[in-house]
Amino acid sequence: MEGSLQSGSQVNTELDDILSQIAELDKWREIFNTQGLELQGCFARRPPERIKAEEETEDVSRSSTSAQTPTGYINQLMMPYSIPHSLVVSPSLGGHPVSPELAMSLRKILFGNTFHIFNYEWKKSFFKFREPHSNLSYALEAERGGARAVQMAVQAHIIKYLLFKRPVDSECCTMESLGEVGEKEQERALAAALADILWTAGEEHTATVSLVTPERCFTPHLDYKLDNFTEKLQLFSFKKKEDTRKFIYEHIQCFNEEGSHGVILFLYSLIFSRSIVRLQEDLDFTTTHLLHLGLGNFGCRQALLNLLMTGRASPNVFNGTLSYDEDGSPLPQPLHGVLARSDMGYLHWSREQAEHAKLPTVGSMLKTPKLPIWVCNINGSYSVLFSPTRSLLSDWKMEHHFHLYFYNGQATQCSTAMLTIDTHSHHWEAGNGDNQGDPERRFPSLEMTIRTKWEGAAIDWNGTVPFF
């Protein structure tokens, strides 16, 4: 094999790629054996002439009957979700390349170590809208994995833009306007939402956007696991929110096209905008990093959700800072909660936690945001609840009888669900004499989630069969 190798840095780069890909083969073989049919359907359909030996890719599947050499084997694979050349930027665009020290700090704040890397479910995730000019033209398609929480938080900010922040000459603040969103307006809404989140995380002074270049910016250390993605980051910093929005809009394909790793790129941008130092100050002794590993996938911790919603990565949902435990004894270190109201709210319900009296109490800072938009964590699945009536939370009379709209990001939802909330009728349990059967049918989890904000409210699905 040595006789066939070329000289120079190109050889070292190619060999590093092959070694990294071989290290991933066992993981992909396990995934392929259990979900092989699904993976085949998710492979990027690239023309044969673009599959070349020098092409750098991240993900590798394995054929159980393959007996080829690593190089020949890799060349013949259809690599899933490698980044197309059209979605990388030239280093001449500006910015500065990621350093090995920053890349390692990025890994640690995400995973708690430098050896974990994002899996297939995260890598294939991006921000994809539903069909333009449809009932759900405002809505993103959400994944089932850990990236779903990020997508639904961004969805909440998209709704904020479309309903309350669009230019004054636009038709907004109505549900009808959400069904009239064209492709260009979808792109503008996504750019505005991403910029808004990054700018808030940078304390409204700065924001950083990370994109991918064709070549690596550094040679990884031995204690750093290569992923052929993070090592190619180029960072662009901005001092004005509008400049951030324009830059993202000009490169929107890096976030909303298949193969872009758009959710990961945005997550990296969010961390860089907040900065590693500020993130470490946000967290407390209960949470040292932003993702947790469970059921074979990386999920978002509450600190990351709060960062997306409030701009600060506080690990808890209560108000303020907690210095004493339930018995009044001093804690070894204070626990960090939410310090102020933000535009986005948060509601939480888990049937399992409720049955074991372990349901966390969400504080008023998150329950009562500035705008009537809530990210919901319902039995571990994320969704969005909102109202186009801006005054809903500022006029107590409005909360007697009103409508809320619900979107869960799943492909099976064909229209936005409208629920009518009545806080002045008979108590919600009074009309339910059936104490037998499935508790989810008697008390749907979405209704229970709403009642954590409006206790005792009667909820009418307006003819829709309760589905969440």
N, C-alpha and C positions, 0 to 999 in steps of 0.2 A: 504493500500500500504506500510505503514511503516513496517509491519510485514515481508514483502518480501524483504526488503532492506538488503544488506550486510553491514558490518561495515568497518570503515577505509577509507583511502583516495580514494580507488577505487569507493566507493559510491559517494563521493563528485564529483569526475571527471565525473562519469556517469550522475549524476543529473545535473551538469553544461551543459553537452552535450545536454540533453533532453530539458532543459530550452532554450538553444540557438536555438535548432532546432524548438521548438514551436514558438519562436519569428519570425522565418522565414516563417512560414506556410502561412500567409496571402499573402506574396509576391509571393510565389510559386503557391498559388491557382490562383492568378490573371494571372500569366504567363501560367499556365496550361489551364485556361479557354480560353485564346486567342490563345495559340500555343500548345495545348495539344498534337496534333498528332506529331508535330516535336519533342517535348520533349521525347515522348515515344521511338522514333527512336534513341535518343541520349543517352539513359541510358546505363551505363556500364553493359555488360553482364557477371555477376559474378556467379560462381557456387553457388547453394543454400546452400551448406554446409559452405560457407564462410560468409554467412549473419548471424551474431551472435549479441546477445543483446549488448555485450560490444563494438562492432565496432563503432569507432568514425567517423562521417561523417559530411560534411558541408552543403550539399544541400538537401532539402526536398521538394517533390511534395505532393499535397493533393488530395485525392479522395473525390468527392463531396458527396458520400453516406457513407463515413466512420463514424462510431460511436464508434470506439474503444478507449481504454485508450491510452494516449500518448506513453507509452512504447511499448505496443503490436502493435500499429499502426506503429511506427517507425521501429520495427523489421521486419515487413512484406513488407516494401517498397523496391523497387529497387533504390538505391541511385544513382543519376547521378554524375559521375565523382568524386567520392571520391578517394583519393590517394591510389593506391594499395600498399600492404606491400612491394612489390619488389622495389618500388620507394622511400622508405625512407631509411635513413642511421642511423647507430648506433652512439650514442653519444661518444662511444669509438674511433671513427674515428679521433677525435681531434676537433680543433676549439673551439669556445666558444658559449654558448647559448645566444639567444637574451634576453635582459633585458626588464622589463615593460616600463622603460623610453624610451628606443630606439624604442620599438614597437609603443609607442604613438607618438613619433617624426616622425616615418615612416608614420603613418596614416595622420598626419597633413601636411607633405610635399606633400603627394599624393592628399588628398581630402580636406584639409583645416580644418578638424575636426577629432575626434576619433570615430565617430559613423557610418560613411559610411564604407562599406566593398565592395569588388569586387563582381559583380553579376555573374550570370550563364555564360554569354557570355565570360567573361574574364577567369573564372575558367576552362572552357573546352578548352582554347586555348593553343596550344603548337607549336613546330617547326617541322612541318611535310613536308618532301620532296615529290616531285612528283616521279614517277616510275624511278628507277635507269636505266641507259643506254637507256634513251629515249630522245626525242627532248627537254624535259624540265627537265632533270635529275638534273640540277643545281638549280631548282626553288622550293620555298616553296609554300605550299597551304596556302592562307591567309583567315582569317575570315572576316566577314562583319562588325563586331562590332568595338569597340574602340581599340582592340588589333591589328587590321590590320596595324596601323601606325608603331607599334613596329616591327611586322613581316616584313614589307617592308623595314624598315631601316636595319634590320639584313640581309635581302636579298641583299641589296646593298653591305654590307660588305662581304657576301659570294661570290658575283660576283668579288669583289676586290681580294679576296684570289685566286679564281679559275683562273682568268685571269692574275693577276699581281704578286701574292705573293707566289705561289706554289714553291716547290723546283725546282732548275734550270734544273734537269733532267726530269721534268714532261713536257708534251706537254701542253702548255698554250698559252694565248694571241690569241687564235683563237676561232671562234664561234663553230667550229667542236668539240673542246675539251670540250665544255659545254654539248654536247650531249653524252659524253662518261664517265660520272661520275657514278661510282658504289656506292653501299651502304656504304662501309667503307670510301670512299673518301667523300661522303656526310657528314658522321659523323665528319671526320677530318676538313672539311670546316666549319661546324657549330661550332665546338669547337674553331677553329681559329678566326672566326668572333666574337663570344661572348667574347673571351679573349681580342681581339683587342679593342673592344668597352669599356670593363671594364678597361683595362690598360690605355687607353687614358683618361677616366674619372678620374682615379687616378693620373693624371698628370705624367704618365710614371714612377711612383715611387712605386705604390702599387695597389692592386686589391683585392676585397672581393667577395667571392662566397657564396651564401646562399642556403642551402639545408634543407630538412625537416626530423625531427626525429620522432619516434613513440609517444613520450610523450610531454606534455606541459612543457615549460621551466619556466613558472611563472603563478601565479594566477592573472587574470586581475582585475584592479580597477573597481569601479562601473561606472566610466565615460568612460569606454572603452568597445566597442562592440566586443564580442567574435566571431571569425570566424573559430576556430579549425584548423587553418593553420599557420597564422602569429605567434601564440604563440609557435609553435614547431620549429622555425627556429634555425639552427646551422650555425654559420658564420665562414668561413675559409679565412684567410688573407694571401696574398703572396707578396713577395718583388721582384719577377722576373716574367716577362711576360711568359716565357716558362713554368715555374711551374704552372702558372694559366691555360695555355692552356692544359697541361697534366692532371691536376686535373679535368677540365671540360670534357675532352675526356674520362677519366676513369669513369665519372658519367654522360655520355651524355644521358642516359636513363631518367635522371631526368628533361631533357629539351625537348626531342624529342619523348616521348611516351605518348599515350593517358592516361589521368587521372593524369598526372604529374603536372598540373598547370604550365607548363614550361615557359610561357610568364611572368606570375606573378613572378616566382622565379628569372628569369633573371632581371626583372624590379627592384625587391628588391636588387639584387646583384649590379645593376647599381647605385642605390641610396647610398648603403653602400660604394661602391668604390669611388664615388664622395665625400661622407660624407655630413651629414645634414648641417654642418656649411658652407661648401663651396657652397652648393646649395643655401642657404639663401643669400650668397654674390653674387651669379650669378644673382638671380632674382632682380626685381625692384618693385616699388610701384604699377605697373599695374598687376603684377602676383605674387601671394603669394604661389601657389601650382601648381602641375604639371598636374592634371586632371581636367576636367570640366564635369558637368552633363548636358546632353542634349538628348532629345528624349528617355529617359529611359535608357541611357547607358552612361558610362564614356568614354570620348574622350580625346585624348592627346593634351595638349596645345603646342604652338610653342616652349616653353622652353624645354619640354621633347624631341621634335623632334631634336632641336639643340644639346641637350645633347647626343643623340644617334649618331648624325652625326659629331659633333665637339669636344665632350668631355666637353663642357661647356653649362650650362642651361640658355643661354641668351634668354630673352623672345621675341626678335624682330629679323627681317631678314635684317635690314639695317646694313651698316658697322659702326663699332666703337660705340662711346657713344654719345647720343644726349642730349644736355643741354638746347636747346632753341626750342620753338614751331615754327609753320609755320609763325607766325607773328613776330618772333624775340624776343619774351618775354621769360625770363628765366623760365624753368620748376621748380616746387617745388623740384623735385629730378631728377637726370639724368636717361635717359632710356638706357638700356643696349642692344647693338647689337652684331654682330659677329666681333671678334677682329682679326682673322687671317684665311687664307685659310686652308682647311683641305682636306683629301683625297676624302671625299664625297661632292657632291654638292646638291643644292635644287632648284627646280623650282615650281612656284605656278601660278595657273590660276583658276578663278571662274567666270563663265558666269554672275552670279547674281551680284557679286562685280564689274565686268567690266561694266555692264549695268548701275550701279549706281555710277560709277567713284570712287569706293572705293577699287580697287585692290591694295594691298600693293606692293611696289617696292622692289624686292629682290636685295640686294647689290651684288657687284662683288665678295666678299669673298665667297658667296654661289653659285653664278652663274658660277664662273670659279674656280672649285676645282683643286687639284693637279692631279686627275685621272678623266677620262671621265665617271663618274658615278653620276647620279642624282636621288635622291628621289623626286618624283613628287606628289604634292597635287593638284589634278584636280577635281574641283567641290566637294571638301571635301572627295574624295576617293584617296587612296594612291597607288602608282605604282613606277616602276623603269625604267629609261631610261639610256642606256649605249652604249659604243663603245669599241671594243677590241683594237682599235688603240691608244696606249698610247700617241703618239705625237700629237694627235688631238688638244689639248689645248696649246701646246707649239710651234707649227709651224702654223703661220697664213695662209699659203698657203693651208694647209690641210683642212681649214674650207670653202674653195670654193665649194667643192663637196665631200660629205662623207655619210656614212651610220650610222644610229642610230638604236638600237634594244630596243624593248619595251615589258615589262611584267607587267601585272596588278594583278597577284595573284589569279585571279578568275578561278574556275574549268572549266568554259566554254572556256578558252583560251587553245588551243591544241598545239600551236607552238609559238615560239618567233616571233613577228612582226618585219619586217625589213622595215625601212623607209629611203628613199634617200633624203638628204637635199642639196639643191642647193641655194647658197647665191648670185650667180652672174647672174641668169636668170632674165627674166622680173618679175616685182613685183607680188607677189602671188595673188593679187586681179585682175590683168589684164586679166587673162584667165577665169574669172568667171563672165559672163554677166548676170547670173540669180540672181536678187536681191530679188526674192520672195521665199516663202517656209520656211522650217525649217532651222533656222540658224545653228543648230548642223550639219545638212547635208552639208550645204555650207561651214561652218567653224568648223570642228570638234575640240573639246576642246583640244585634244592632240596636234593638229597642232598649236593652239593658245598658248599653253604652250611652245612649242618649239620656237615660235617666240618671246617669252619674252627674250630669250637668243640670237637668231639669227633673228633679226628684218627683216621682208620682205622676209624671205626664202620661196622658193617654195618647197613643200613636196610631194613626190611620195610614195604611199603605196605599190607599186610594185605588183599590182593585188589583194591585200587584201582589202576587203570592210572595210572602216573606222569604227571602233567599239568603239572608246573612244574619 
